[in-house]
Amino acid sequence: MSSRVPVTSQVRDGTPGEASSLRGMAKRYAYLGPEGTFTEAALRALRPDAPEEARVPCEGVAAVFDTVRSGGVDGGVVPLENSVEGSVTATIAQLVNGDPLVITGETSVPVEFALFARPGTTLADVKRVATHPHALAQCRRWLSGHLPDADTHTVSSTAAAARAVAEPGAPYDAAICAVIAGERYGLQALATEIGDRADAATRFIYITRPGELPEPTGSDLTSLVAFIAQDRPGALGDVLDQFTVRGVNLTRLESRPTGDALGDYCFCIDAEGHVSDSRVGEALMGLRRVCRDVRFLGSYPRSARPTELEPRLRPRPTTEADFAEAERWLARLRSGQVD
């Protein structure tokens, strides 16, 4: 991994009181496998004390969610978004649909790609390259400059690409993957740092079954999905107003089809703050009033604080003290006192 983008993480340690088939046993954690993925690196950052036997690789994002939902593991790690390619649709789909899970931690991992092949292979020998779709999109410039005639093929993960290349009779000559994956499967590097963006990073989330929430830290995120009541002019504005009037900043907002009907969308939202904060709680109550449904995805420590703006450029935010004073003022009015 590059030292240019530090791996940062925050996560709640377990879910006290939750039902688990593994109660009293060593904790286990699922992740998007096979071994050697960036997701495994994220799990190591989130659970640095977990031994190798506690890490359970799964074939596909849906398999991670299924394993967590079934109680086969205590938690799971999946990619949520990439700084270059945007959201991971498989993860968003699982968060929106199916039995509810909650996010209790996150981490960001720098993404560096290398081209690995079987020992003895030269760059001139490479005719077929395998990798994950996001990795392919982030390495197109290098490929067009160094392997313009090579065929590219996408698989479930960059580590799966490395594993496929290492297998006898492999249909691929090389894999675009992380260095850890190439080395793990006994391949040799033909080129390193081939990504088009040196500062690329991926955000990963730690998911658990619903239970006790992480305590607020003062630097938290709250994630949710808002289903609008009716597709009409101003419907999204009604959703955004719940945050705007309470001074809650949004760090992510994207629409996604609900799957119910063509043109029927929901909105995936990350907001600064914790559900226990007055302003965030009031915003969620407002959403509940104006939306058909709201799926709460969790409040958890954010992995890194946002870059601070110049004080003169950053407006004074509404504080918790402001909300407490407003509540006291309203109580005085209701009791007949007029300031």
HUCORCOR-V867818 format. One record per pair of residues at least 6 apart in sequence whose ideal C-beta (glycine too) atoms are under 6 Angstrom apart, sorted by the first residue. I is the first residue (numbers start at 0). J is the second residue. If there is no record, write none. Layout:
I|J  I|J
//
This chain:
0|109  1|109  1|111  4|109  4|200  6|44  6|108  7|107  7|302  7|303  8|44  8|45  8|106  8|302  9|104  9|300  9|302  10|45  10|104  10|205  11|103  11|104  11|213  14|207  14|210  15|211  16|210  16|211  17|208  17|210  19|70  20|70  26|73  27|53  27|55  27|72  28|42  28|46  28|49  28|54  28|72  28|74  29|55  29|57  29|63  29|66  29|72  29|75  30|38  30|39  30|42  30|76  31|38  31|60  31|63  31|77  32|56  32|57  33|56  33|158  33|159  33|162  34|56  34|183  35|158  35|179  35|180  35|183  36|156  36|158  37|108  37|177  37|201  38|76  40|108  41|76  41|106  41|108  41|203  42|54  42|76  44|106  45|104  45|106  45|205  55|72  57|63  57|66  59|155  60|77  60|89  60|90  63|75  63|77  64|93  66|72  67|75  67|206  68|98  74|205  74|207  75|206  76|203  76|205  77|90  78|87  78|201  78|203  79|90  79|202  79|204  80|86  80|202  81|133  81|201  82|199  82|200  83|137  83|196  83|199  84|133  84|136  91|255  94|296  95|224  99|209  100|206  101|209  101|297  102|204  102|206  102|222  102|296  102|297  102|299  103|205  103|207  103|213  103|297  103|299  104|205  104|299  105|204  105|302  106|203  106|302  107|200  107|202  107|302  108|201  109|200  110|199  110|200  110|201  111|192  112|134  112|138  112|175  112|193  112|194  113|178  113|188  113|191  114|173  114|175  114|189  114|190  114|193  115|161  115|174  115|176  115|181  115|186  115|188  116|173  116|189  118|187  122|189  125|146  125|149  125|172  125|173  126|149  126|172  127|150  127|171  127|172  128|149  128|151  128|173  129|152  129|154  129|160  129|163  129|171  129|174  130|157  130|160  130|175  131|156  131|157  132|153  134|157  134|175  135|151  137|194  137|195  138|175  138|193  138|194  140|195  141|193  154|160  157|176  157|177  157|180  158|180  160|174  160|176  161|174  161|176  161|180  161|181  161|184  162|184  163|169  163|171  164|171  164|174  165|184  165|185  165|186  212|298  213|299  215|273  215|275  216|300  218|301  218|304  219|273  219|298  219|300  220|269  220|301  221|270  221|272  221|274  221|279  221|298  222|269  222|296  222|297  223|268  223|293  223|295  223|296  224|265  224|267  224|294  225|238  225|266  225|286  225|290  225|293  226|265  226|290  226|291  226|292  227|234  227|290  228|290  228|291  237|289  241|282  241|285  241|286  242|249  242|282  245|278  245|281  245|282  246|316  246|317  247|270  247|272  247|278  247|279  247|282  248|271  249|270  250|269  251|269  252|268  253|267  254|264  254|266  255|265  255|267  256|264  257|263  257|265  272|279  273|298  274|298  277|319  277|322  278|322  286|293  287|293
//
